[in-house]
Amino acid sequence: MDAFYTLISRDPCVVTFNALDLEAVAPLFPKELARKRINFVLGTWWNLGNVNAIRSTAQKYLDFTQKFPLCRITYLANTRKELMLLRLAGIPAIFCNHNCFVDEKMFKPDGTEKKYDAIYNATIRRYKRHSLASQISRLALVHYGEEDDAYFASVRDVLAEAEWLNLRGDSYFWINECELPSHLNASKVGLCLSKTEGAMYASMEYLLCGLPVVTTRNTGGRDVFFDPKYVCWVDDDAASVSEGVAELIRRKLDPEIIRRDTIEKMQPHRERFIRLIQSIYDHERAGRDFRSEWDNVFVNKMRHEGEMSAVLNDLAAG
C-alpha cells in the first residue's frame, strides 16, 4: 500500500500520515499497534466540514482507539469549521491547514519570462472542473496521470488550445516538484476551480511563487491563506474565470508581496504543529525540544512517498 508519511520520532513514536484512512492502518501492523504507543498525526486531503464526513470519521476514530488503546490520534483540521466539528465529535484536533507544509524554499519567484496567462495544476478528475478554464487564451496545464479516460478525452477536446506541460504528443511524463516551480513562474495567474476538495497544495504553490489566484467559491480549506488583494473569487462559469484572470493581470501585482504575505499566514499553523509535537514529547517525558529538531524533520508537504513497508521498517528499527 502506498503511503504519504513522515516518521517524526521513534521514541516516542510519532508518525504523520496524510489522508491515510484509519481502516487501512490497523491491518498493516497490528503487532506494533498492540505493543507500543504510536502517536498518529493525521492530515486530511478532503473536506470534513459536513456532518456525514465527521460522523464517518468519528466512527473510525472510535473503532480504532477501542481496538488499540495505547495509540493516540490527533487530526489536523484544514478549517476552523472542521476543527469545531471534530472536537464536538470528541476527536482531538488542532487547526493546522496542511498547505502550511509546502516548502517555501522550493516554491518561489525566479524571474522566468511569463509565457502563459494562467496555469491550472490539477489532477484529471471531474471535481477539478477543467472546462471552467475554456475561455483563457494562453493556458498551461499540469496534471497527474489520467484515471478517468473519458473525462481526460473531454477535457483535451474542450481545452484544445491549451499547452499540456506533461505531454509530448500523446505520451505522458511526470513533472517533479523540483521542475514544477519554473512552469508556475512562467504563468501570470494560478487557477483553483474545484467546488469541494481538501486544502489543495497547488493553491499554496502558486502563492509562494508569487502568482495571484483566481478561485471559485469552495469548501475544504484552500481559502485559508487567500487575500482579496491578490485573489479573485469568481462564479462557476468560464466567462467569470476568464474575466478574473484578466483583472488580476491588469493589477500588475508584485510577486514578492504575495509570497511574503503568504509566508506570514503560514507561520501560525506551523507553530500549532510544533506545539502539538512538543506536547507529545512532554507527555512522554522525552526531554527533547521539537523546535530545535524542526529543520531536520521538515520535508515538503511533511511527507515521504513510499510503500507502507518503509513505515514498518522504521518502526521495527525503533
Residue pairs with C-beta under 8 A, 6 or more apart in sequence:
1 24
1 28
1 307
1 308
2 305
2 306
2 307
2 308
3 17
3 20
3 305
3 306
3 307
3 308
3 310
3 311
4 17
4 18
4 19
4 20
4 301
4 303
4 304
4 305
5 15
5 16
5 17
5 18
5 20
5 303
5 304
5 306
5 310
5 311
6 15
6 16
6 297
6 299
6 302
6 303
6 304
7 14
7 15
7 311
7 314
7 315
8 14
8 15
8 16
8 41
8 277
8 297
9 277
9 281
9 286
9 288
10 314
10 315
10 317
10 318
11 286
11 318
12 37
12 39
12 280
12 281
12 284
12 286
13 36
13 37
13 38
13 39
13 315
13 318
14 38
14 39
14 41
14 277
14 280
15 38
15 39
15 40
15 41
15 311
15 315
16 40
16 41
16 42
16 43
16 302
16 303
17 25
17 40
17 41
17 42
17 43
18 42
18 43
18 44
18 45
18 98
18 301
18 302
18 303
19 43
19 44
19 45
19 46
19 198
20 42
21 60
22 42
22 60
22 61
22 63
22 64
22 73
23 60
25 33
25 40
25 64
26 33
26 64
26 67
26 68
28 308
28 312
29 311
29 312
29 315
32 38
32 312
32 315
32 316
33 67
33 68
33 70
33 71
34 68
34 70
35 70
36 70
37 70
37 71
37 72
37 284
38 70
38 71
38 72
38 315
39 71
39 72
39 73
39 74
39 280
40 71
40 72
40 73
40 74
41 73
41 74
41 76
41 273
41 276
41 277
42 73
42 74
42 75
42 76
43 75
43 76
43 98
43 302
44 75
44 76
44 77
44 78
44 82
44 98
44 198
45 98
45 197
45 198
45 199
46 53
46 197
46 198
46 220
47 53
47 78
47 82
47 196
47 197
47 198
47 219
47 220
47 221
48 54
48 57
48 77
48 78
48 82
48 85
48 86
49 79
49 81
49 82
49 85
49 219
49 220
51 85
54 85
54 86
54 88
54 89
55 89
57 75
57 86
57 89
57 91
58 89
58 90
58 91
61 73
61 89
61 90
61 91
64 71
64 73
65 71
65 73
72 92
72 280
73 91
73 92
74 92
74 93
74 94
74 276
75 86
75 91
75 92
75 93
75 94
76 93
76 94
76 96
76 97
76 98
76 273
77 83
77 86
77 93
77 94
77 95
77 96
77 97
78 97
78 98
78 99
78 198
78 199
78 220
78 221
78 224
79 95
79 97
79 220
79 221
79 224
80 95
82 93
82 221
83 93
83 94
83 95
86 92
86 93
87 93
94 272
94 273
94 276
95 269
95 272
96 269
96 270
96 272
96 273
96 276
97 199
97 221
97 224
97 225
97 269
98 198
98 199
98 201
98 301
98 302
99 199
99 200
99 201
99 203
99 204
99 221
99 222
99 224
99 225
99 266
100 204
100 266
100 267
100 269
100 270
100 273
101 270
101 298
101 300
101 301
101 302
101 303
102 201
102 204
102 205
102 208
102 300
102 301
103 298
103 299
103 300
103 301
104 208
104 259
104 263
104 266
106 177
106 178
106 181
106 300
107 180
107 181
107 184
107 204
107 205
107 208
107 209
108 181
108 208
108 209
108 210
108 259
109 185
109 209
109 210
109 255
109 256
109 259
110 181
110 182
110 185
110 209
111 185
112 182
112 185
112 186
113 186
114 186
114 187
114 188
115 138
115 140
115 186
115 187
116 138
116 139
116 140
116 163
116 186
116 187
116 188
117 136
117 137
117 138
117 139
117 187
117 188
117 189
117 245
117 249
118 133
118 136
118 138
118 139
118 140
118 187
118 188
118 189
118 190
118 191
118 214
118 245
119 139
119 140
119 141
119 142
119 183
119 184
119 186
119 187
119 189
119 190
119 191
119 206
119 211
120 128
120 130
120 133
120 139
120 140
120 141
120 142
120 190
120 191
120 193
121 141
121 142
121 143
121 180
121 184
121 190
121 202
121 205
121 206
122 128
122 130
122 141
122 142
122 143
122 191
122 193
122 194
122 202
123 143
123 144
123 145
123 147
124 130
124 143
124 144
124 145
124 146
124 147
124 148
124 151
124 152
124 155
125 147
125 148
125 151
126 148
126 151
127 194
127 195
127 196
127 197
128 193
128 194
129 193
129 194
129 195
129 216
129 236
130 141
130 155
130 158
130 159
130 193
131 154
131 155
131 158
131 159
131 238
132 193
132 216
132 236
132 237
132 238
132 241
133 139
133 159
133 162
133 191
133 193
133 238
133 241
134 158
134 159
134 238
135 238
135 239
135 241
135 242
136 162
136 241
136 242
136 245
137 161
139 159
139 161
139 162
139 163
140 162
140 163
140 165
140 183
140 186
140 187
141 159
141 162
141 163
141 164
141 165
141 166
142 165
142 166
142 175
142 180
142 183
143 164
143 166
144 166
145 172
146 152
146 172
156 164
165 175
165 183
166 172
166 173
166 174
166 175
167 173
175 183
177 300
180 205
181 205
181 209
184 190
184 205
184 206
184 209
184 211
185 209
185 210
185 211
187 211
188 211
188 212
188 245
188 248
188 249
189 211
189 212
189 213
189 214
189 245
189 248
189 249
190 202
190 203
190 205
190 206
190 207
190 209
190 211
190 212
190 213
190 214
191 213
191 214
191 215
191 241
191 245
192 200
192 202
192 203
192 206
192 213
192 214
192 215
192 216
192 218
192 222
193 215
193 216
193 241
194 200
194 216
194 218
194 220
195 216
195 217
195 218
195 219
195 236
196 218
196 219
196 220
197 218
197 220
197 222
198 220
198 221
198 222
199 220
199 221
199 222
199 224
200 220
200 221
200 222
201 301
203 213
203 215
203 222
203 225
203 226
204 222
204 225
204 262
204 266
206 213
207 213
207 225
207 230
207 258
207 259
207 262
208 259
208 262
208 263
209 255
209 259
210 254
210 255
210 256
210 258
210 259
211 255
211 258
212 230
212 231
212 232
212 248
212 251
212 253
212 258
213 226
213 230
213 231
213 232
213 248
214 231
214 232
214 234
214 241
214 244
214 245
214 248
215 222
215 223
215 226
215 231
215 232
215 233
215 234
216 233
216 234
216 235
216 236
216 241
217 233
217 236
223 231
224 265
225 262
225 265
225 266
227 261
227 265
229 253
229 261
230 248
230 251
230 253
230 257
230 258
230 261
232 244
232 247
232 248
233 244
234 240
234 241
234 243
234 244
274 290
274 291
274 294
277 290
278 289
278 290
278 291
281 287
281 288
281 289
281 290
290 297
304 310
